[in-house]
Amino acid sequence: MKEKSSSNLRSEGLRFDSMDAAILRELCADARIPRAELSRRVGLSAPSVADRVRRLEDIGIIKGYGARIDPARLGYGLTVLIRVRPLPGEMSNMIRAIRETPQITACDRVSGEDCFVARAHVRDVAEMEAVIDRIVPFGATNSSIVQSSPVEERLIEL
């Protein structure tokens, strides 16, 4: 973790060291790794690793575990980035529309001209249009189709 982040943890009375970082790297590479194998890879006993993992979960560094899914293999051939700017007084309606649209899998509030950038997975252009049509009553949109992802989601520097 970067020094600033480590300082934030220390100011909260929490500790994070190189062994915690090693455990996180292994879990991010394979969340299903058996604890015995994880222990072997990081050079700690299984009980020590279990305690550290539990602590990392308890303090919120580990938020959960899950499978990485390829939307294209499920028939969602297009990934769309939708930049959104709400009309005056329509912020809550826009947020509700974004949250209630199942094709939208992530959304960030951002600085700049737009307020939000949403990521949606759709089967085709017609479905993309339907997703955008759910949002348009509440503001302006601008969308881009993702051609490729040269950097997949990855672990932050530890």
C-alpha positions as CSV (number, residue, x, y, z in Angstrom):
1,M,0.0,0.0,0.0
2,K,1.3,3.5,-0.7
3,E,2.7,5.4,2.3
4,K,-0.3,7.8,2.5
5,S,-2.7,4.8,2.8
6,S,-0.5,3.1,5.4
7,S,-0.5,6.4,7.4
8,N,-4.3,6.5,7.2
9,L,-4.5,2.9,8.6
10,R,-2.1,3.8,11.4
11,S,-4.1,6.9,12.3
12,E,-7.1,4.6,12.7
13,G,-5.1,2.3,15.0
14,L,-4.9,-0.4,12.3
15,R,-1.8,-2.1,11.0
16,F,-0.9,-3.2,7.5
17,D,2.4,-4.8,6.7
18,S,4.3,-6.5,3.9
19,M,2.8,-9.9,5.0
20,D,-0.7,-8.5,4.7
21,A,0.2,-7.2,1.2
22,A,1.5,-10.7,0.2
23,I,-1.7,-12.3,1.4
24,L,-3.8,-9.8,-0.6
25,R,-1.7,-10.4,-3.8
26,E,-2.3,-14.1,-3.5
27,L,-6.0,-13.8,-2.8
28,C,-6.5,-11.4,-5.7
29,A,-4.7,-13.9,-8.0
30,D,-6.9,-16.7,-6.7
31,A,-9.6,-16.1,-4.1
32,R,-10.3,-19.8,-3.9
33,I,-6.8,-20.7,-2.9
34,P,-6.9,-23.2,0.0
35,R,-5.6,-21.6,3.3
36,A,-2.9,-24.3,3.5
37,E,-1.5,-23.3,0.1
38,L,-1.9,-19.6,0.9
39,S,0.1,-20.2,4.1
40,R,2.8,-22.0,2.2
41,R,3.1,-19.3,-0.4
42,V,3.5,-16.4,2.2
43,G,5.5,-18.4,4.7
44,L,3.2,-18.2,7.7
45,S,1.3,-20.9,9.6
46,A,-2.3,-21.6,8.6
47,P,-3.8,-20.1,11.8
48,S,-1.7,-16.9,11.4
49,V,-2.9,-16.5,7.8
50,A,-6.5,-17.2,8.9
51,D,-6.2,-14.5,11.6
52,R,-4.8,-12.0,9.2
53,V,-7.4,-12.7,6.5
54,R,-10.2,-12.3,9.1
55,R,-8.6,-9.0,10.3
56,L,-8.3,-7.7,6.8
57,E,-12.0,-8.6,6.3
58,D,-13.0,-7.0,9.6
59,I,-11.3,-3.7,8.9
60,G,-12.8,-3.6,5.4
61,I,-9.7,-4.0,3.3
62,I,-11.1,-7.2,1.9
63,K,-14.7,-6.3,0.9
64,G,-15.7,-9.7,-0.4
65,Y,-14.8,-12.5,-2.8
66,G,-16.3,-13.3,-6.2
67,A,-15.9,-14.7,-9.7
68,R,-14.8,-12.6,-12.6
69,I,-17.3,-13.1,-15.4
70,D,-16.8,-12.5,-19.1
71,P,-20.0,-10.7,-20.3
72,A,-19.2,-11.4,-23.9
73,R,-19.3,-15.2,-23.2
74,L,-22.8,-14.7,-21.8
75,G,-24.0,-12.9,-25.0
76,Y,-23.3,-9.3,-23.9
77,G,-21.1,-8.4,-26.9
78,L,-20.9,-4.7,-26.3
79,T,-19.5,-2.8,-23.3
80,V,-20.6,0.8,-23.3
81,L,-19.3,3.8,-21.3
82,I,-22.2,6.2,-20.7
83,R,-21.2,9.7,-19.5
84,V,-24.2,11.4,-17.9
85,R,-25.0,15.0,-16.8
86,P,-28.4,15.4,-14.9
87,L,-30.8,18.2,-15.6
88,P,-31.4,20.6,-12.7
89,G,-33.4,18.9,-10.0
90,E,-33.1,15.5,-11.7
91,M,-30.1,14.1,-9.8
92,S,-32.0,11.6,-7.6
93,N,-34.2,10.4,-10.5
94,M,-31.1,9.9,-12.6
95,I,-29.4,8.0,-9.9
96,R,-32.5,5.8,-9.4
97,A,-32.7,5.1,-13.2
98,I,-29.0,4.1,-13.2
99,R,-29.4,1.9,-10.2
100,E,-32.5,0.2,-11.6
101,T,-30.9,-0.6,-15.0
102,P,-29.5,-4.1,-14.7
103,Q,-27.2,-3.7,-17.7
104,I,-25.3,-1.0,-15.8
105,T,-22.7,-2.9,-13.8
106,A,-20.7,0.0,-12.4
107,C,-21.1,3.8,-12.1
108,D,-18.8,6.4,-10.7
109,R,-19.5,10.0,-9.8
110,V,-16.8,12.1,-11.5
111,S,-15.6,15.7,-11.7
112,G,-15.6,17.6,-14.9
113,E,-18.5,18.3,-17.3
114,D,-20.2,15.0,-16.6
115,C,-21.5,13.9,-13.2
116,F,-21.4,10.2,-13.8
117,V,-19.6,7.6,-15.9
118,A,-21.5,4.3,-16.1
119,R,-20.4,1.0,-17.5
120,A,-23.0,-1.2,-19.2
121,H,-22.9,-4.5,-20.9
122,V,-25.5,-5.0,-23.7
123,R,-26.2,-7.6,-26.3
124,D,-26.5,-5.2,-29.3
125,V,-27.0,-1.6,-30.3
126,A,-30.7,-1.8,-29.8
127,E,-30.3,-2.8,-26.2
128,M,-27.7,0.0,-25.8
129,E,-30.3,2.4,-27.1
130,A,-32.9,1.1,-24.6
131,V,-30.5,1.6,-21.7
132,I,-29.7,5.1,-22.7
133,D,-33.4,5.8,-23.2
134,R,-34.0,5.0,-19.5
135,I,-31.5,7.7,-18.5
136,V,-32.2,10.5,-21.1
137,P,-35.4,11.8,-19.4
138,F,-33.3,13.0,-16.5
139,G,-30.3,14.5,-18.3
140,A,-27.8,14.5,-21.2
141,T,-25.8,11.4,-22.1
142,N,-22.8,10.7,-24.3
143,S,-21.8,7.1,-24.9
144,S,-18.8,5.2,-26.2
145,I,-18.5,1.6,-27.1
146,V,-15.4,-0.1,-25.6
147,Q,-13.3,-1.6,-28.4
148,S,-10.8,-3.4,-26.1
149,S,-9.4,-3.2,-22.6
150,P,-5.6,-3.1,-22.7
151,V,-5.6,-2.9,-18.9
152,E,-8.0,-5.2,-17.1
153,E,-9.0,-4.4,-13.6
154,R,-6.0,-5.0,-11.4
155,L,-4.8,-4.8,-7.9
156,I,-3.7,-1.4,-6.6
157,E,-0.1,-1.0,-5.6
158,L,0.5,-2.5,-2.1
